[in-house]
Amino acid sequence: MEEITIIEPQINFPVEDRDDEQPLYIPEEDYDED
């Protein structure tokens, strides 16, 4: 059961799928413009 807990958070972070909509991480390059 512990092994399944490691797979749950991976699906909760669809960063690659929402990379074009709104990225979860803010790059320093984008932060410099603000």
PAMI-264444 format. One record per atom (N, C-alpha, C, CB): x, y, z; residue in three letters. Coordinates in nm, 4 decimals, decimal comma. Last residue first. Glycine has a CB too. Layout:
        c1        c2        c3  rest
         X         Y         Z   ALA
...
***
This chain:
        c1        c2        c3  rest
    0,8480    4,1753   -1,4070   ASP
    0,7567    4,2374   -1,3127   ASP
    0,8373    4,3358   -1,2283   ASP
    0,6847    4,1303   -1,2232   ASP
    1,0747    4,0754   -1,5252   GLU
    0,9927    4,1726   -1,6000   GLU
    0,8981    4,2460   -1,5051   GLU
    0,9117    4,1016   -1,7122   GLU
    1,1686    3,8871   -1,3493   ASP
    1,2477    4,0100   -1,3675   ASP
    1,1641    4,1176   -1,4394   ASP
    1,3779    3,9795   -1,4485   ASP
    1,0086    3,6731   -1,3722   TYR
    0,9970    3,7538   -1,2502   TYR
    1,0699    3,8873   -1,2647   TYR
    1,0527    3,6766   -1,1296   TYR
    1,0871    3,5530   -1,6002   ASP
    0,9539    3,6136   -1,5986   ASP
    0,9389    3,7067   -1,4782   ASP
    0,8448    3,5044   -1,5959   ASP
    1,3371    3,4654   -1,5108   GLU
    1,3274    3,5553   -1,6278   GLU
    1,1920    3,6262   -1,6295   GLU
    1,3476    3,4758   -1,7601   GLU
    1,2882    3,2854   -1,3112   GLU
    1,3432    3,4177   -1,2739   GLU
    1,3314    3,5159   -1,3910   GLU
    1,4925    3,4048   -1,2301   GLU
    0,9700    3,1151   -1,3383   PRO
    1,1120    3,1333   -1,3727   PRO
    1,1616    3,2741   -1,3376   PRO
    1,1338    3,1065   -1,5224   PRO
    0,7566    2,9678   -1,1223   ILE
    0,7798    3,0986   -1,1867   ILE
    0,9300    3,1155   -1,2135   ILE
    0,7259    3,2165   -1,0966   ILE
    0,5564    2,6746   -1,1552   TYR
    0,6835    2,7359   -1,1126   TYR
    0,7048    2,8676   -1,1884   TYR
    0,8040    2,6381   -1,1374   TYR
    0,3253    2,6103   -1,2756   LEU
    0,3248    2,6157   -1,1287   LEU
    0,4505    2,6857   -1,0794   LEU
    0,3149    2,4732   -1,0679   LEU
    0,1969    2,7825   -1,5638   PRO
    0,2994    2,7010   -1,4988   PRO
    0,2968    2,7181   -1,3468   PRO
    0,4378    2,7371   -1,5531   PRO
   -0,0886    2,7667   -1,7313   GLN
   -0,0265    2,8490   -1,6259   GLN
    0,0698    2,7609   -1,5470   GLN
   -0,1352    2,9128   -1,5307   GLN
   -0,0823    2,6535   -2,0096   GLU
   -0,1910    2,7327   -1,9481   GLU
   -0,1348    2,8237   -1,8391   GLU
   -0,3008    2,6392   -1,8886   GLU
    0,1395    2,5118   -2,0745   ASP
    0,1029    2,6225   -2,1643   ASP
   -0,0058    2,7105   -2,1011   ASP
    0,0540    2,5674   -2,3009   ASP
    0,1513    2,3183   -1,8856   ASP
    0,2690    2,4060   -1,8984   ASP
    0,2345    2,5283   -1,9851   ASP
    0,3898    2,3277   -1,9603   ASP
   -0,0158    2,1200   -1,8128   ARG
   -0,0632    2,2593   -1,7988   ARG
    0,0556    2,3549   -1,8091   ARG
   -0,1382    2,2798   -1,6625   ARG
    0,1267    1,8904   -1,8499   ASP
    0,0008    1,9048   -1,9230   ASP
   -0,0469    2,0508   -1,9184   ASP
   -0,1075    1,8104   -1,8638   ASP
    0,3372    1,9180   -1,6775   GLU
    0,3662    1,9079   -1,8219   GLU
    0,2388    1,9296   -1,9038   GLU
    0,4285    1,7694   -1,8558   GLU
    0,2084    1,9138   -1,4352   VAL
    0,2741    2,0386   -1,4779   VAL
    0,2992    2,0339   -1,6287   VAL
    0,4088    2,0605   -1,4006   VAL
    0,0170    1,7674   -1,2627   PRO
    0,0212    1,7660   -1,4104   PRO
    0,0834    1,8951   -1,4637   PRO
   -0,1214    1,7477   -1,4692   PRO
    0,0296    1,6276   -0,9918   PHE
    0,1137    1,7382   -1,0400   PHE
    0,1245    1,7350   -1,1926   PHE
    0,2547    1,7310   -0,9763   PHE
   -0,1034    1,4090   -0,9234   ASN
   -0,1594    1,5341   -0,8722   ASN
   -0,0804    1,6544   -0,9248   ASN
   -0,1597    1,5336   -0,7178   ASN
    0,0416    1,1991   -0,9988   ILE
   -0,0727    1,2320   -1,0863   ILE
   -0,1330    1,3668   -1,0438   ILE
   -0,1819    1,1187   -1,0808   ILE
    0,2214    1,1912   -0,7896   GLN
    0,2724    1,2135   -0,9264   GLN
    0,1585    1,2559   -1,0199   GLN
    0,3412    1,0846   -0,9808   GLN
    0,0750    1,1242   -0,5648   PRO
    0,1218    1,2629   -0,5811   PRO
    0,1727    1,2917   -0,7219   PRO
    0,2319    1,2926   -0,4810   PRO
    0,0322    0,8400   -0,6205   GLU
   -0,0779    0,9383   -0,6119   GLU
   -0,0282    1,0820   -0,6327   GLU
   -0,1483    0,9273   -0,4751   GLU
    0,2588    0,6942   -0,6019   ILE
    0,2066    0,7166   -0,7383   ILE
    0,0955    0,8234   -0,7342   ILE
    0,1516    0,5820   -0,8001   ILE
    0,3012    0,6657   -0,3378   ILE
    0,4034    0,7424   -0,4126   ILE
    0,3503    0,7744   -0,5533   ILE
    0,5391    0,6618   -0,4217   ILE
    0,1020    0,5023   -0,2538   THR
    0,0986    0,6417   -0,2062   THR
    0,1980    0,7271   -0,2844   THR
    0,1302    0,6486   -0,0544   THR
    0,1723    0,2567   -0,3450   ILE
    0,0648    0,3265   -0,4183   ILE
    0,0602    0,4744   -0,3748   ILE
   -0,0746    0,2570   -0,3927   ILE
    0,3549    0,1734   -0,1580   GLU
    0,4029    0,2022   -0,2948   GLU
    0,2973    0,2811   -0,3729   GLU
    0,4374    0,0699   -0,3701   GLU
    0,2019    0,1174    0,0623   GLU
    0,2901    0,2362    0,0659   GLU
    0,3373    0,2727   -0,0743   GLU
    0,4126    0,2108    0,1577   GLU
    0,0843   -0,1205    0,0000   MET
    0,0000    0,0000    0,0000   MET
    0,0882    0,1261    0,0000   MET
   -0,0956    0,0003    0,1239   MET
***
